[in-house]
Amino acid sequence: MTDSINIWRSLKGLPRDVWILAVATLINRSGTMVLPFLVLYLTQDLGFSAPRAGFALAVYGAGAIVAAPLSGRLSDRIGPLPVMRASLVLAGILLLIFPFVRSFVPVLVVTFAWSLATELFRPANLAVIADIVAADKLKPAYALSRLAINLGMSIGPAAAGFIATRSYFWIFVADALTTLASAAVLIWTPFNITHRRHDDGGASPSMLSSLVLDDRRMVLFMSGIILTGVVFFQVDGALPLFLVDDLHLSPAFYGGLFSLNTVMIVFMEVPLNAATSHWPHRRGLALGAFLFAVGSGAFGLAEGPLVVIAAMIVWTFGEMLLFPQAAAYVAEIAPPARRGAYMGAYSLAFSFSFAFAPWLGTSTYSHFGPGILWLGVFVVGSLSALIMLSVRAAPAIIITE
């Protein structure tokens, strides 16, 4: 039996700090309720049109675009832990304010601020894990982080589906309380992490350096991630409208899809990644992107819950292959002095998709119907898979002026 098949056992060798981060992540994600249900909240409770609700998600994506490089730069300068703590505290406070804002423009303002606070967390979390563990432990460490995320996601959206049938107000309260509880874990638990600033020769990093546009491998990878994000974020944008309005399924069914997704990930992602650990990065990335495309395209064939469930299963296999591979790939190619910047750039690419994909999806759905939407999503996802086939882990190719 190979070591990769025993990857579950390798989780036991991870440092204590990684487990603390996983606990904080689990608490936070157990209350993930608002974002998956934001479109339904805005359309059903506030009466916004589908394009306006999609635009609000686009504003969230715009906040994430700003947050990603900012988080990466702050993580490199002051350390990722302070960034993560501030992110959770600010996000929790804004979630308590959110349900009291009812008109369109103020909703957009609060959405942007909440996004900025929330999305500071992601690059910092990726960077701190890479700082804590050795290179040969990166995949188990990221697998543990995703395990915590998905255990939490198996609780939060499913519970929100039932809560939303009674009152959307309480999903904001629950999300805020778990976010603040996660912050408390990170604030009050002592860590053994010492942030070490790497010598950059005394030069201030340029904006090009912060965005990692000088590494052609990252530019190619991020272009594929942007297209994958267009596919991925239809789950938050067009999918709930399609399920509720076209298929006449309940919000609880939509929440249940998250439970299906996360239960599969909890039990299957680590062994699946162990079995494919010998694959080159491009194979896992390309296959994951293609399965995203197939699963999303299959939503267009659905006339009832069974096909939707089957499509979500295929979609989830794509997620299990792509995301751990993507994080490990970026951590592998990032120079130590710029690890935060590289993780920020990775998050930025995904956030860029969020800035327009939900609006594009809900607008396409509203004007052309679900058939055109899901066909278009399949084409975009297939193009992403082709780009990922070109990803390489060769020595960095740096663009010089």
C-alpha positions in Angstrom: 0.0 0.0 0.0 1.4 3.4 -1.0 1.8 6.4 1.2 -0.7 8.3 -0.9 -3.4 5.8 -0.2 -2.8 6.4 3.5 -3.3 10.2 3.2 -6.1 10.1 5.8 -3.4 8.9 8.3 -1.2 11.8 7.2 -3.7 14.3 8.6 -2.6 13.1 12.1 0.9 14.5 11.5 -0.2 18.0 10.7 0.8 20.8 13.2 -1.6 21.8 16.0 -2.0 25.3 14.4 -3.5 23.8 11.3 -6.1 22.0 13.3 -7.0 25.2 15.2 -7.5 26.9 11.9 -9.7 24.1 10.7 -11.8 24.4 13.9 -12.3 28.1 13.3 -13.1 27.4 9.6 -15.7 24.8 10.6 -17.4 27.2 13.0 -17.5 29.9 10.4 -18.7 27.7 7.6 -21.4 26.1 9.7 -23.2 29.5 9.6 -22.8 30.0 5.8 -26.3 31.0 5.0 -26.5 34.5 3.5 -24.4 34.3 0.4 -26.1 31.1 -1.0 -29.5 32.6 -0.4 -28.8 36.2 -1.3 -30.5 36.0 -4.7 -33.6 34.4 -3.2 -33.6 36.9 -0.3 -33.3 39.9 -2.7 -36.0 38.7 -5.1 -38.5 37.1 -2.7 -38.1 39.3 0.5 -37.1 42.6 -1.0 -38.8 42.3 -4.3 -35.8 43.0 -6.5 -35.8 41.8 -10.1 -33.5 38.8 -11.1 -31.0 41.1 -13.0 -30.9 43.5 -9.9 -30.3 40.5 -7.6 -27.6 39.3 -9.9 -26.0 42.7 -10.0 -25.9 42.7 -6.2 -23.9 39.5 -6.4 -21.7 41.2 -9.0 -21.1 43.9 -6.4 -20.0 41.2 -4.0 -17.6 40.0 -6.6 -16.3 43.5 -7.0 -15.5 43.7 -3.3 -13.7 40.4 -3.5 -11.6 41.8 -6.4 -10.4 44.6 -4.2 -10.0 42.3 -1.2 -7.8 39.6 -2.8 -4.7 41.6 -3.6 -5.1 43.7 -0.5 -5.2 40.6 1.6 -2.2 39.1 -0.1 -0.1 42.3 0.4 -1.2 42.7 4.0 -0.4 39.0 4.7 3.1 39.4 3.3 3.7 42.5 5.4 2.0 42.0 8.8 1.2 38.3 8.7 -1.9 36.4 7.7 -3.4 35.9 11.2 -4.1 39.6 11.9 -5.8 39.8 8.5 -8.0 36.8 9.2 -9.0 38.1 12.6 -10.0 41.5 11.3 -11.9 39.9 8.4 -14.1 37.8 10.6 -14.9 40.6 13.1 -15.8 43.1 10.4 -17.8 40.6 8.5 -19.8 39.5 11.5 -20.7 43.1 12.4 -21.8 43.9 8.8 -24.0 40.7 8.7 -25.9 42.1 11.7 -26.5 45.4 9.9 -27.5 43.9 6.5 -31.2 42.9 7.2 -32.0 46.4 8.3 -31.1 47.8 4.9 -34.0 47.5 2.5 -33.5 49.7 -0.6 -31.4 48.9 -3.6 -28.5 51.4 -3.4 -27.9 50.9 0.3 -28.0 47.1 -0.2 -25.3 47.4 -2.8 -23.1 49.5 -0.4 -23.5 47.1 2.5 -22.9 44.1 0.1 -19.7 45.7 -1.1 -18.4 46.3 2.4 -19.4 42.8 3.6 -17.7 41.3 0.6 -14.5 43.3 1.2 -14.4 42.2 4.9 -15.3 38.6 4.2 -12.9 38.0 1.2 -9.9 39.3 3.1 -10.0 36.0 4.8 -9.4 33.6 1.9 -5.9 34.5 0.6 -4.6 35.0 4.2 -5.9 31.5 5.1 -4.3 29.9 2.1 -1.0 31.7 2.9 -0.9 30.9 6.6 -1.3 27.2 5.8 1.6 27.3 3.4 3.6 29.1 6.1 2.9 26.4 8.7 3.4 23.1 6.9 6.2 21.7 4.9 5.8 21.4 1.1 5.2 17.6 1.3 2.3 18.2 3.7 0.5 20.9 1.6 -2.1 18.6 0.0 -3.1 17.0 3.4 -3.2 20.5 5.0 -5.4 21.9 2.3 -7.5 18.8 2.3 -8.1 19.3 6.0 -9.1 22.9 5.4 -11.5 21.9 2.7 -12.8 19.2 5.0 -13.6 21.8 7.6 -15.2 24.1 5.0 -17.4 21.3 3.7 -18.4 19.9 7.0 -19.6 23.4 7.8 -21.3 23.8 4.5 -23.2 20.6 5.0 -24.9 22.4 8.0 -25.2 26.0 7.1 -27.0 26.2 3.7 -29.2 23.2 4.5 -30.4 24.9 7.8 -30.8 28.2 5.9 -33.1 26.5 3.4 -35.6 25.7 6.2 -35.1 29.0 8.1 -35.7 31.0 4.9 -39.2 29.4 4.5 -40.1 31.2 7.7 -37.9 34.3 7.9 -34.8 35.4 6.1 -33.8 37.7 9.0 -32.6 34.8 11.1 -30.2 33.6 8.5 -28.3 36.9 8.8 -28.2 36.5 12.6 -27.0 32.9 12.5 -24.3 33.7 9.9 -23.1 36.7 12.0 -22.9 34.8 15.3 -20.9 31.9 13.8 -18.6 34.4 12.0 -17.9 36.2 15.3 -17.4 32.9 17.1 -14.8 31.9 14.6 -13.1 35.2 15.2 -13.1 34.5 18.9 -11.2 31.2 18.3 -8.5 32.9 16.3 -8.2 35.8 18.7 -8.1 33.9 22.0 -6.2 30.8 21.0 -2.4 31.1 21.2 -0.6 30.3 17.9 3.0 29.2 17.4 3.1 31.0 14.1 5.8 33.7 13.8 5.5 35.8 10.7 8.8 36.3 9.0 9.0 39.0 6.3 11.3 37.8 3.5 13.9 40.2 2.2 12.7 41.9 -0.9 15.9 44.0 -1.3 14.3 47.0 0.2 12.2 47.7 -2.8 8.5 48.3 -2.6 6.5 45.8 -4.6 4.9 47.2 -7.7 1.2 46.7 -8.5 2.3 44.3 -11.3 4.2 42.3 -8.6 1.2 42.3 -6.3 -1.1 41.0 -9.0 1.5 38.4 -10.1 1.0 39.4 -13.8 4.8 39.0 -14.3 4.6 35.2 -14.1 3.2 33.7 -17.3 2.3 30.4 -15.6 0.1 32.3 -13.2 -1.5 34.4 -16.0 -2.4 31.3 -17.9 -3.7 29.5 -14.7 -5.7 32.6 -13.7 -7.4 32.8 -17.1 -8.6 29.2 -16.7 -9.8 30.0 -13.1 -11.7 33.0 -14.3 -13.7 30.8 -16.8 -14.1 28.1 -14.2 -15.5 30.7 -11.9 -18.1 31.7 -14.5 -19.4 28.1 -14.3 -19.0 27.8 -10.5 -20.9 30.9 -9.5 -24.1 30.0 -11.3 -24.8 27.8 -8.3 -25.2 31.1 -6.3 -26.8 33.1 -9.1 -29.0 31.5 -11.7 -29.4 28.0 -10.2 -31.7 28.9 -7.3 -33.9 30.9 -9.6 -34.1 28.0 -12.1 -34.9 25.5 -9.4 -37.6 27.6 -7.7 -39.1 29.4 -10.6 -38.8 26.9 -13.5 -38.8 23.5 -11.7 -41.0 24.7 -8.8 -38.7 23.1 -6.2 -38.4 24.6 -2.7 -35.6 26.6 -1.2 -35.1 23.6 1.2 -34.3 21.4 -1.8 -31.8 24.0 -3.0 -30.2 24.0 0.5 -30.2 20.2 0.4 -28.0 20.2 -2.7 -25.3 21.9 -0.6 -25.6 19.0 1.9 -25.2 16.5 -0.9 -22.2 18.3 -2.3 -20.5 18.6 1.1 -21.2 15.1 2.3 -19.6 13.8 -0.9 -16.6 16.0 -0.3 -16.2 15.0 3.3 -16.1 11.3 2.6 -14.6 11.3 -0.9 -12.3 14.2 -1.5 -9.3 13.1 0.5 -9.2 9.5 -0.9 -9.9 10.8 -4.4 -6.9 13.2 -4.2 -4.8 10.5 -2.7 -5.6 8.3 -5.7 -4.7 11.1 -8.1 -1.7 12.5 -6.2 0.7 11.3 -8.9 -1.1 13.1 -11.6 0.5 16.2 -13.2 -1.3 19.4 -12.1 -2.7 20.0 -15.6 -4.6 16.7 -15.6 -6.4 17.2 -12.4 -7.2 20.9 -13.2 -8.5 20.1 -16.7 -10.6 17.2 -15.6 -12.0 19.1 -12.7 -12.9 22.1 -14.9 -14.6 19.8 -17.5 -16.7 18.0 -14.9 -17.8 21.4 -13.7 -18.9 22.1 -17.3 -20.7 18.8 -17.7 -22.5 19.0 -14.4 -23.7 22.6 -15.0 -24.7 21.8 -18.6 -26.8 18.9 -17.4 -29.0 21.3 -15.3 -30.4 22.3 -18.7 -31.8 18.8 -19.2 -33.6 18.7 -15.8 -37.3 18.5 -15.6 -37.4 17.4 -12.0 -35.2 16.7 -9.0 -33.5 13.5 -10.1 -31.5 15.0 -13.0 -30.6 18.0 -10.8 -29.2 15.6 -8.2 -27.2 13.7 -10.8 -25.8 16.9 -12.2 -24.8 18.1 -8.8 -22.9 14.8 -8.2 -20.9 15.3 -11.4 -20.4 18.9 -10.5 -19.1 17.9 -7.1 -16.5 15.5 -8.6 -15.2 18.5 -10.5 -14.9 20.5 -7.3 -13.1 17.7 -5.5 -10.5 17.4 -8.2 -9.9 21.1 -9.1 -9.8 23.1 -5.9 -7.2 21.1 -3.8 -5.1 20.8 -7.0 -5.3 24.5 -7.6 -4.3 25.6 -4.1 -1.4 23.1 -4.1 -0.3 24.3 -7.5 -0.2 28.0 -6.5 1.6 27.1 -3.2 4.2 25.1 -5.2 5.1 27.8 -7.7 4.9 30.8 -5.4 8.3 32.2 -4.2 8.3 32.3 -0.4 8.6 36.1 -0.3 5.5 36.5 -2.5 3.3 33.6 -1.2 0.6 36.0 0.0 0.6 37.8 -3.3 0.3 34.6 -5.3 -2.6 33.4 -3.1 -4.2 36.8 -3.4 -3.9 36.6 -7.2 -5.5 33.2 -7.2 -8.4 34.5 -5.1 -8.5 37.6 -7.3 -9.1 35.5 -10.4 -12.0 33.7 -8.8 -13.4 37.0 -7.4 -13.2 38.5 -10.9 -15.6 35.8 -12.0 -17.9 36.6 -9.1 -18.0 40.3 -10.2 -19.8 39.5 -13.4 -20.8 35.7 -13.6 -23.9 35.9 -11.4 -25.2 39.0 -13.1 -24.4 37.5 -16.5 -26.1 34.2 -15.6 -29.3 35.8 -14.1 -29.6 38.2 -17.0 -29.2 35.4 -19.6 -31.7 33.3 -17.7 -34.2 36.2 -17.5 -33.8 37.2 -21.2 -33.1 33.9 -23.0 -34.2 31.2 -20.7 -32.5 28.3 -18.9 -31.7 26.3 -22.1 -29.3 29.0 -23.5 -27.9 29.7 -20.1 -26.8 26.1 -19.3 -25.5 25.5 -22.8 -23.4 28.6 -22.6 -22.1 27.6 -19.2 -21.1 24.2 -20.6 -19.1 25.9 -23.5 -17.3 28.3 -21.1 -16.4 25.4 -18.8 -15.1 23.3 -21.7 -12.9 26.2 -22.8 -11.5 26.4 -19.2 -10.6 22.7 -19.3 -8.7 23.3 -22.5 -6.7 26.1 -20.9 -5.9 24.0 -17.9 -4.4 21.4 -20.1 -1.6 23.9 -20.9 -0.7 24.6 -17.2 2.8 23.7 -16.3 4.8 23.6 -13.1 8.1 24.4 -14.8 10.5 27.0 -13.4 8.9 30.5 -13.4 8.9 32.5 -16.6 9.1 36.1 -15.4 8.3 38.9 -17.7 10.9 41.6 -17.5 10.6 45.2 -18.7 
